[in-house]
Amino acid sequence: MMIALISYARSNNYTTIDGWLSRVDYGHKERLYHFYKKFGFEISPNDTKMEFADMKLLLD
């Protein structure tokens, strides 16, 4: 699904995909970081409200 999302975004001229990781999933932090990083997302810690990290993928 992630490959399909990235392909769709590129073919429709999106420049970025961004979002945030929920505090609900904090117990799986390392696994989530690994998953998103393998697709090229940059992850930045952001300890606010429901979030524990922001993520962004810059598309070519």
C-alpha positions in Angstrom: 0.0 0.0 0.0 2.8 2.4 0.8 4.4 1.9 -2.6 1.0 2.5 -4.3 0.5 5.7 -2.2 3.9 7.0 -3.2 3.4 6.1 -6.8 0.0 7.8 -6.9 1.3 10.9 -5.3 4.2 11.2 -7.8 1.9 10.5 -10.8 -0.4 13.3 -9.6 2.4 15.8 -9.1 2.4 15.9 -5.3 5.6 17.3 -3.8 5.4 15.8 -0.3 3.6 13.3 1.8 3.5 14.3 5.5 1.8 13.3 8.7 2.4 12.4 12.3 2.7 9.4 14.5 0.2 9.0 17.2 1.0 8.7 20.9 -1.3 5.7 21.0 1.3 3.8 19.0 4.3 5.0 21.1 4.9 1.4 22.3 5.8 0.5 18.7 8.0 3.5 18.1 11.1 1.7 16.8 9.0 -0.5 14.5 7.2 2.5 13.1 10.4 4.5 12.6 11.9 1.5 10.7 8.8 1.1 8.5 8.6 4.8 7.4 12.4 5.3 7.1 12.7 2.4 4.7 10.4 4.3 2.3 12.5 7.5 2.7 10.4 9.4 5.2 12.2 11.9 7.5 11.0 11.6 11.1 11.3 14.4 13.6 10.4 14.0 17.3 7.4 16.3 18.2 6.1 15.7 21.7 2.8 17.7 21.5 -0.8 16.7 22.1 -1.5 13.3 20.5 1.8 13.2 18.5 5.2 11.9 19.3 6.8 12.5 15.9 6.2 14.3 12.6 7.1 12.6 9.3 7.6 13.8 5.8 8.6 12.3 2.4 9.8 14.7 -0.2 8.9 13.5 -3.7 11.1 14.1 -6.7 
